Amino acid sequence: MIRQLIRVLGADQIRPMRSHAIAVTIYAALQGTAFALLVPVLRALLDSDEEGAARWLGVLGAVTAATCVAYYVQAKQGFATAVSSTGALYRRFGDRLAQLSVGWFSEARLGPLTRLATAGVGEINTLFAHALQPLITSIVSPLTVLVVMLFLDWRLAAAMAATIPLLHVTYRWSTAAVARTDEVVDEAIAQANNRIFEFAQSQPVIRAFGRAQKENDWLDEAMTEQHDIGRRRLRRTTVARGAFGVTVQLSITALIAFTTMLALRGTVDAAQLIALAVLLVRFSEPVVALSEAGGALRMVRHRLNQMDEIFQTPSLPEPTAPRSPADAGIELSGVRFRYPGAPEMAETAEAPRPHSSSTGST
């Protein structure tokens, strides 16, 4: 996806994208560290160790302040990258469309192309403004907590690591289920857009032959179908995200039960039990956000595929040595005419067509 993003946005956007990703990673690591520091702070407080609690609380305050600064920096970079990439993408997209042949702009492509040029560009650039930060945070912060947990209690760290495959499988299933629905929704939106364009362009014919009511019914059917598919998408998305959220909560419940079992056996004291339980709850928050971040990433990937397909389309052939026109006349040489699916018509004769003249062929 990174290579595809570079192909679409251009190589000049590599530096701001890399800087933004590094800033988000630093913020996520600091956030995970702040979560982990809750354990020594709470343990010192529950053990009535005021001096130790004050010392650890000072460390937690410093890390929290650094986290706030890192959040501000990455958010500012994210919006700046989104603004610059939006302008770059619009310029590249417009230049690319100008290089395509007129025959490429068929009626079937009109609806998807309109949606891609309007909402699609904005959806791609939401990756930097809104999607990248929760996506990286939902991965780096829990991993930071897991690494810290290795030093606090290796048994609980092993139990946390054991939940990762289950979470991964559930996440992949939920995103795949929603992705299949998104494809159907995009197709329905494209069909509705095509119907709207066709209805608007055919108004003279529709009014001349008195078919306004029938055409209105067809347009209503397309809009109703789009609405129904959107409702089905909402239901499936809710089920998929709910399944992932339930899996996360069940995993956290199992981890807390495992920690309680260790405490009942006397291998973990009560103070450490409470501190670890708080850390586990904080561990679950960024993981739950992964579902929503994955949905945004899936949308961006879909738009990137559509945009990349346009950039991979062969452009209109251009002469190696172009010449400036002497006047507005046209000279046809070896030109053939053919309707789609029909045999070729006779080849035109090589003759100049002067400007301000009309020419017909039979």
C-alpha positions in Angstrom: 0.0 0.0 0.0 2.9 2.4 0.7 4.3 1.9 -2.8 0.8 2.4 -4.3 0.4 5.6 -2.2 3.7 6.9 -3.5 2.8 6.1 -7.1 -0.5 8.0 -6.7 0.7 11.0 -4.7 4.2 11.3 -6.3 7.7 10.9 -5.0 7.8 14.4 -3.7 5.4 13.4 -0.9 7.7 10.7 0.5 9.5 13.0 3.0 6.3 14.5 4.6 4.7 11.1 4.8 7.8 9.6 6.5 8.1 12.4 8.9 4.4 12.1 9.9 4.7 8.3 10.4 7.7 8.7 12.6 6.0 11.4 14.7 2.9 9.2 15.2 5.1 6.2 16.1 6.9 8.3 18.8 3.6 9.5 20.2 2.2 6.0 20.3 5.3 4.6 22.1 5.1 7.4 24.7 1.4 6.7 25.2 2.1 3.0 25.8 4.9 4.0 28.2 2.6 6.3 30.1 0.1 3.4 30.4 2.8 1.1 31.7 3.9 3.7 34.3 0.5 3.4 36.0 1.7 0.0 37.5 4.5 1.3 39.7 2.5 4.4 40.6 -0.5 2.5 41.8 1.6 -0.2 43.5 3.5 2.4 45.5 0.2 4.1 46.5 -1.4 0.9 47.6 1.7 -0.1 49.5 1.6 3.3 51.3 5.0 4.2 49.9 4.6 7.9 49.6 8.1 8.6 48.6 8.1 6.0 45.9 4.7 7.1 44.7 5.9 10.7 44.4 8.9 9.6 42.5 7.0 7.5 40.0 4.3 10.1 39.7 6.9 12.6 38.7 8.2 10.2 36.0 4.6 9.6 34.8 4.0 13.4 34.7 7.1 13.9 32.5 6.2 11.2 30.1 2.6 12.5 30.0 3.8 15.9 29.1 6.1 14.5 26.4 3.1 12.5 25.1 1.0 15.7 24.8 3.8 17.5 22.9 4.2 14.5 20.6 0.5 14.4 20.0 0.5 18.1 19.0 3.5 17.7 16.7 2.1 14.6 14.9 -1.4 16.2 14.6 0.1 19.3 13.1 2.2 17.3 10.7 -0.8 15.2 9.8 -3.0 18.1 8.7 -0.1 19.7 6.9 0.6 16.5 5.0 -3.0 16.1 4.2 -3.3 19.6 2.7 -0.1 19.3 0.6 -1.0 15.8 -0.6 -4.5 17.0 -1.5 -3.2 19.6 -3.8 -0.6 17.3 -5.3 -3.2 14.6 -5.9 -5.6 16.9 -7.6 -2.9 18.2 -9.9 -1.6 14.8 -10.8 -5.2 13.5 -11.2 -6.1 16.3 -13.6 -2.9 16.0 -15.6 -3.5 12.2 -15.9 -7.0 12.7 -17.1 -5.8 15.1 -19.8 -3.4 12.4 -21.1 -6.2 9.8 -21.6 -7.9 9.4 -24.9 -11.5 10.6 -25.4 -12.7 7.1 -25.9 -11.7 6.1 -22.4 -14.4 8.4 -20.9 -17.2 6.0 -21.5 -20.7 6.3 -19.9 -19.9 3.4 -17.5 -16.9 5.3 -16.2 -18.6 8.6 -15.7 -20.2 7.9 -12.4 -17.2 6.3 -10.7 -14.9 9.0 -12.1 -17.1 11.7 -10.7 -17.2 10.1 -7.3 -13.4 9.6 -7.3 -12.7 13.2 -8.3 -14.9 14.6 -5.6 -15.1 12.3 -2.5 -12.3 9.9 -3.5 -9.5 12.5 -3.3 -10.6 13.6 0.2 -11.0 10.0 1.4 -7.4 9.2 0.4 -6.0 12.2 2.2 -8.0 11.4 5.4 -5.2 8.8 5.9 -2.9 11.6 7.1 -5.4 13.8 8.8 -7.4 11.2 10.7 -6.7 7.5 10.0 -2.9 7.0 10.4 -2.6 8.2 14.0 -5.3 5.8 15.4 -4.0 3.0 13.2 -0.4 3.2 14.4 -1.4 4.0 18.0 -3.6 0.9 18.1 -0.6 -1.3 17.3 2.4 0.4 18.8 0.8 1.3 22.2 -0.3 -2.2 23.0 3.1 -3.6 21.9 4.8 -1.1 24.2 2.6 -2.3 27.1 3.4 -5.9 26.2 7.2 -5.2 26.3 6.9 -3.5 29.7 4.7 -6.4 30.9 7.6 -8.7 30.2 9.6 -7.0 33.0 6.7 -6.8 35.4 5.3 -10.3 35.1 6.4 -12.6 32.2 3.4 -15.0 32.8 0.9 -12.2 32.2 2.9 -11.0 29.2 2.8 -14.5 27.7 -1.0 -14.6 28.3 -1.4 -11.3 26.5 0.7 -12.5 23.6 -1.5 -15.6 23.4 -4.5 -13.4 22.6 -2.9 -11.8 19.6 -3.6 -14.6 17.1 -7.3 -14.6 18.1 -7.6 -10.9 17.7 -5.8 -11.0 14.4 -8.1 -13.6 13.0 -11.2 -11.8 14.1 -9.9 -8.5 12.8 -9.2 -10.0 9.3 -12.6 -11.6 9.2 -14.4 -8.4 10.2 -12.5 -6.2 7.7 -13.0 -8.8 4.9 -16.7 -8.9 5.5 -17.0 -5.1 5.4 -14.8 -4.9 2.3 -17.2 -7.1 0.4 -20.1 -4.9 1.3 -18.1 -1.7 0.3 -17.6 -3.0 -3.2 -21.4 -3.6 -3.6 -22.1 -0.1 -2.2 -19.6 1.5 -4.6 -21.2 -0.2 -7.6 -24.7 0.9 -6.5 -23.5 4.5 -6.1 -21.9 4.4 -9.5 -25.1 3.0 -11.1 -27.1 5.7 -9.4 -24.7 8.4 -10.6 -24.9 7.1 -14.2 -28.6 7.1 -14.0 -28.7 10.7 -12.8 -26.3 11.8 -15.6 -28.3 9.9 -18.2 -31.6 11.4 -16.9 -30.2 14.9 -17.1 -28.6 14.6 -20.5 -31.7 13.0 -22.0 -34.2 15.6 -20.9 -35.0 16.9 -24.4 -35.7 13.4 -25.7 -37.7 12.5 -22.6 -39.9 15.5 -22.8 -40.4 15.3 -26.5 -41.7 11.7 -26.3 -43.6 12.0 -23.0 -41.5 9.5 -21.1 -40.8 11.7 -18.0 -42.8 9.6 -15.6 -41.2 6.3 -16.7 -37.7 7.8 -16.5 -38.5 9.2 -13.1 -39.5 5.7 -12.0 -36.2 4.2 -13.2 -34.3 6.9 -11.4 -36.3 6.3 -8.2 -35.5 2.6 -8.5 -31.8 3.3 -8.7 -31.8 5.6 -5.7 -33.9 3.2 -3.7 -31.5 0.3 -4.5 -28.6 2.5 -3.4 -30.4 3.3 -0.1 -31.2 -0.4 0.6 -27.6 -1.5 -0.1 -26.4 1.3 2.2 -28.6 0.0 5.0 -27.3 -3.6 4.5 -23.8 -2.2 4.7 -24.6 -0.5 8.0 -25.9 -3.7 9.5 -22.9 -5.8 8.4 -20.5 -3.2 9.5 -22.1 -3.1 12.9 -22.0 -6.9 13.3 -18.3 -7.0 12.1 -17.1 -4.3 14.4 -19.2 -5.7 17.3 -17.6 -9.1 16.8 -14.1 -7.6 17.1 -15.1 -5.5 20.1 -16.6 -8.6 21.9 -13.4 -10.6 21.1 -11.3 -7.8 22.7 -13.4 -7.6 25.8 -13.4 -11.4 26.2 -9.6 -11.5 25.9 -9.3 -8.8 28.5 -11.7 -10.6 30.8 -9.7 -13.8 30.4 -6.5 -11.9 31.2 -8.0 -10.4 34.3 -9.2 -13.8 35.4 -5.8 -15.2 34.9 -4.2 -12.4 37.0 -6.8 -13.0 39.7 -5.9 -16.7 39.7 -2.2 -15.8 40.2 -3.2 -13.6 43.1 -5.3 -16.3 44.7 -2.3 -18.7 44.5 -0.2 -16.1 46.3 2.2 -15.5 43.4 0.9 -11.9 42.9 0.1 -9.5 45.8 -3.1 -7.5 45.9 -1.4 -4.2 45.1 0.2 -5.6 42.0 -3.1 -7.3 41.0 -5.0 -4.0 41.0 -2.2 -2.2 39.1 -2.0 -4.9 36.5 -5.7 -4.9 36.1 -5.7 -1.2 35.4 -2.9 -1.7 32.9 -4.9 -4.4 31.1 -7.9 -2.1 30.8 -5.7 0.6 29.3 -4.2 -2.0 27.0 -7.7 -2.8 25.5 -8.6 0.8 24.6 -6.2 1.3 21.6 -6.9 -2.3 20.5 -10.6 -1.6 20.3 -9.9 1.5 18.2 -8.1 -0.7 15.6 -11.5 -1.8 14.2 -12.5 1.8 13.3 -9.0 2.6 12.1 -9.1 -0.5 9.9 -12.3 0.6 8.3 -10.8 4.0 7.4 -7.7 2.2 6.0 -9.9 -0.1 4.0 -11.7 2.8 2.4 -8.4 4.5 1.6 -7.0 1.3 0.0 -10.1 1.0 -2.1 -9.8 4.6 -3.4 -6.1 4.0 -4.0 -6.8 1.0 -6.1 -9.3 3.0 -8.2 -6.8 5.9 -8.6 -3.9 3.6 -9.3 -5.9 1.9 -12.1 -6.3 5.3 -13.8 -2.6 6.1 -13.4 -1.7 2.6 -14.9 -4.0 3.2 -17.9 -2.0 3.7 -21.1 -2.0 7.4 -22.1 -2.9 8.9 -25.4 0.0 8.4 -27.9 2.0 11.5 -28.5 4.4 12.2 -31.4 8.1 12.2 -30.6 8.6 15.4 -32.5 5.4 17.5 -32.2 4.8 20.3 -34.6 3.0 23.6 -34.0 -0.1 23.9 -36.3 0.1 26.5 -39.1 -3.6 27.1 -39.1 -6.9 25.6 -37.9 -7.2 23.2 -40.8 -7.2 19.4 -40.4 -5.4 16.8 -42.6 -6.6 13.2 -42.3 -4.2 10.5 -43.1 -5.0 6.8 -42.7 -8.0 7.5 -40.4 -10.6 4.8 -39.9 -14.0 5.1 -38.4 -15.8 2.4 -36.4 -18.6 2.3 -33.9 -18.0 0.0 -30.8 -18.8 -3.6 -31.8 -19.3 -2.7 -35.5 -17.0 -3.3 -38.5 -14.7 -0.7 -39.7 -15.9 1.9 -42.2 -13.9 2.8 -45.3 -10.6 4.5 -44.8 -10.6 8.2 -45.5 -8.7 9.7 -48.3 -5.6 11.7 -47.6 -6.9 15.2 -48.2 -6.7 18.4 -46.2 -9.8 19.8 -44.6 -9.6 23.6 -44.5 -10.8 25.5 -41.5 -14.4 26.8 -41.4 -15.5 24.0 -43.7 -17.8 21.0 -43.4 -17.1 17.5 -44.6 -19.3 14.4 -44.7 -18.6 10.8 -45.5 -20.9 8.0 -46.6 
